[in-house]
Amino acid sequence: MNIHAQDILAVTRAHLLTAERNDIFDGVMIDSRQTSKNGLFVALKGHKTDGHFYLEDAYQHGARGAIVDNLVPHPPEMSLYLVDNTEKALIGLGEFCSRQLNGTKIAITGTVGKTTAKFFFQHLLGILYRVAATPQSYNTFIGVSSSFCNFSIENDFYVIEAGINKKGEMGELAKIIDPNIVVFTAFGRGHLEGFGNVETVVGEKMLLAQNAHTVYLHGDNPYSSQLSEDLKKTGKEVIRFGTPEGFDNTLILYDYHLDLKAGVSSFICRCEEQTISFRVPFFSPELMIILLPALHLALKSGISTIDIQGVLENLLLPEGREKIDHIGNGYVIDDSYNANPVSMKKALHLLERFSHQGYQTWAVLGDMLEMGNASQAVHEECIRSLEEHHINNVILYGPLMHEAAEKVLSKNSLDGEYYLASSPEEIQKILLDKVPKIGDKWIVLFKGSRGMKMEEAIPPEWRECGQRVNQ
């Protein structure tokens, strides 16, 4: 999107510190290493660095203007726009650019599955339409605002991930995005540090739907019935998705079957009174449920089931989200991107499916961070649920997991199938020593919060010889 000098001055109330050049920028840069032909660099201040030190680097990568909050050395060819606060200036520009778009804006939030749901919408709607999406996990004020500044005005759909860490943030994000459609993937215990309890999280996230006309709501949730009624009272179309157990669900995952030999799952769903079957290159039924809103909107937008199936067969899930490698008679599942009680339950449920099919199951679990006062309880709950899900072998990594294991498990358990590892290298050694080399069927799943970097615990030998299943 083109951003004109007069818009910058009007929206951010900036003062131009250099000679007027009638600038027209082709987008925003929040990292000096980004490349642009004629970009506007926003000098943001972080915990470890300050963008004001990198104006020369930004210029070398294509920035021809910069928003700053103090006069700093800069290339003479670069226009400088002085503001009181560069982050607030970026948010203002993001909101301004959002209002310039004519396409449909789809905002996605929830305790788990935001990035995966965004991925599904992007790929299915992209069969027939021009679709833009926030990159990676750009779901904060800064990420969302910079994305809007860089979206093309020509797109038909914009898919935006919205994440929050504390009360008050969602209302501000909703103001920037102003979505037409909102998707609530799930509600549960995640990022509780800034909220205290799930009810506060739910109330905050619902602010995203204030001005939306359509809401996709996960119906298998204890909060969904009341939320659905509240949303309908405001005149919104509410489409509930989930399993047949969810009351009044209209998008339903009826049945699914895991075909390990083919590396796919087949499932049957109901969309708009139509029963359809699909095959997908992933194993968790929870992911199939997260897929339902994107399937529905794609079908509603005139995309055929044949074209949808063609895309689904070739999906490559985002990194760290149920990435599956086949090694001999075993499978390695990298689900390490993040973890909270909801996503941990999904992971253990997946392992249980393999256990029932005769696989030796291994769970390599790291701490769940940002759980606030619920931290001790959720880790102890996780340890107890391992036995319920018939997980035979467990490696626990991190002080929270270790403390929970020592409180919940007996000494015999800790000396047996449970291992307390203190480093990724120790995890690798345990796995290479204990996991069958030949013969027995096995599966190892890696799961933990982003800060635990559980992907580093995967043995390099496995990475080198693994054959990607979901590709």
MARFI-340308 format. One record per residue (C-alpha): residue in one letter; x, y, z. Coordinates in steps of 0.25 Angstrom, whole numbers, plus 5000, padded with zeros to 4 digits. Layout:
MARFI-340308
AXYZ...
//
This chain:
MARFI-340308
M500050005000N500550144997I500750235009H500850385005A501550485013Q500350565016D499650445022I500850425031L500850565036A499250565038V499150425044T500350435054R500450585056A501950575052H502850685049L503650675037L505150695041T505750695026A505350765014E504050735008R504150634996N502650594994D503050454999I502150334995F502650205002D502250064997G502150005011V502650005025M503949945031I504049905045D505349835044S506549905037R506949775030Q505549765023T505749805008S504849905001K504949994988N504450114995G504150085010L503750165022F504550115034V503950125048A505050135058L504450055070K505050035083G505149895089H505649825101K506949795095T507149895084D506750025078G506350045064H506950195064F508350125063Y508050065050L507550175041E508750155032D508550005031A507050025028Y507450125017Q508450025011H507249925010G506350025003A505750115014R505550255008G504850315021A504850285036I503950315047V504750355059D504550415073N505850485074L506850545064V507950445061P508950435050H508350385037P508650385022P508450525016E507550455006M506550405016S505350485021L505150485036Y503750495042L503850535057V502750485067D502550465082N502550315081T502950235069E502050115074K500850195075A501150255061L501250115055I499850075061G499250205056L499750175042G499250025043E497850075046F497850175035C498350075025S497349975030R496250075027Q496750085012L496449935009N495249885002G495449735003T494849655014K495649655027I495649525035A496249535049I496649405056T496849385071G496749275082T497649205092V498149105081G498149095066K498249235062T499349225052T498949095047A497449145045K498149265037F498949165029F497649095025F496849215021Q498049275013H498249145005L496749105003L496249244999G497549264991I497049164981L496149264974Y496449394981R497549494984V497849474999A498849545008A499149495023T499949545034P501349485033Q501849375043S501249405057Y501049555055N499949565064T500249685073F500049835072I501349845064G501249725056V499749755052S499949905049S501249885040S500449775033F499349865029C500349965024N500949865015F499649795010S499349824995I497949894994E497649804982N497449674991D496049614992F496349555006Y497249595018V497449495029I497949545042E498449475054A498149545067G498849505080I498849575094N499549565107K498849655116K497549725118G497249845110E497949795097M496849735089G496049855089E497149935083L497449825073A496049815069K496049965066I497249945057I496749825050D495249855049P494949715044N493749675036I493849525040V494449475053V494849335056F494949285071T495849155070A495749115085F495649175099G496549115110R497649135119G498749215112H499549335115L498849345128E499949435134G499349565129F497849525132G497749435144N496649345139V496049285127E494749365128T495549495127V496249445115V494949405108G494249545111E495549615106K495549535093M494049555090L494349705088L494949665075A493549635069Q492949765073N492749815059A492849685051H491649635043T492049485044V492649405055Y493149265055L493149205069H493749075074G492449005079D493148895088N493448995099P492649015112Y492649165109S492049155094S490549145097Q490549275105L491449345096S490649305084E489349355090D490049485093L490649505079K489349475072K488649585081T489549685074G489049635060K490249555057E490249425049V490849325058I491449195052R491849085062F492748985058G493348855065T492848715068P491448655069E491548675084G491548825083F490048875084D489548945072N490848925064T490648955049L492048915044I492248775049L493448675049Y492648545048D493748445047Y495248425044H496148315041L497648305042D498448235031L499848235036K500348155024A499948265015G500248375025V498848435024S497548455031S496248445025F495048515031I493548545028C492948675032R491648745030C491648885024E490348965020E489548835021Q490548765011T491348645016I492748635010S493948555012F495448605011R496848545013V497848635020P499348605023F499248625038F498748535049S498048615060P496548625059E496648765066L497348815054M496248765045I495248845054I496148965053L496048945038L494548955037P494249105037A495249115025L494549005018H493249065020L493649205015A494349145003L493149064999K492249185002S493149264993G492949174981I494149084982S493948944978T494148824987I495148764976D495948884977I495948894992Q496448744992G497548774983V498048884992L497848805005E498648684999N499948774998L499848855010L501148885018L500748925032P501549035038E502849005045G502748945059R501248915057E501048765056K502248745046I502348595044D503548515040H503548375037I504848295041G504848145039N503648085047G503548215055Y503048355054V503548485060I502548595062D503048735064D501948815071S502948905078Y502449045074N501649065087A500949005098N499749025108P498848925115V497848925103S498948895092M499648795102K498348715103K498248715088A499748665087L499448555097H498148515090L498948495077L499948405084E498848325090R498348295076F499648235073S499748155086H498448085082Q499048045069G500247975076Y501248085076Q502248105087T501948255090W502948355095A502548495100V503648605101L503048715109G503548855113D503048955122M501749035119L502149175121E501249295124M500249215133G500249315144N499649265157A499149145150S500549095147Q500748985157A499348935156V499448925140H500748855141E500348755151E499048725143C499848705131I500748595138R499448525143S498848525129L500048445123E499648315130E498148345126H498648355111H499448225112I500748295109N501848195112N503148275112V503248425116I504448525116L504148645124Y505048775122G504948905130P504848935145L503348945145M503148805139H504248745148E503548805161A502148755156A502748615154E503448605167K502148645174V501148555166L502048435163S502548325171K504048295172N503848165164S503248245153L504348345152D505348235152G504648165141E503848215129Y504048365133Y505348435131L505648575136A506548645126S507348765128S507748805114P507448775099E508648695098E508248605110I506948585103Q507548545090K508448445097I507248375104L506548365091L507648305083D507948205094K506548165097V505648175085P505648055076K506548055064I505847945056G504647855058D503747925068K502748035064W503048165071I502648305072V503248425079L502548565080F503248695085K502448795092G502748915100S502549065101R503349155090G504349195101M504749055103K505249035089M504848885089E505248865074E506648875079A506448745086I506148665073P507448575070P508148635057E508148495052W506648485052R506548615044E507548575034C506848435031G505448475033Q504448475022R503348585023V501948525024N501148655023Q501848725011
//
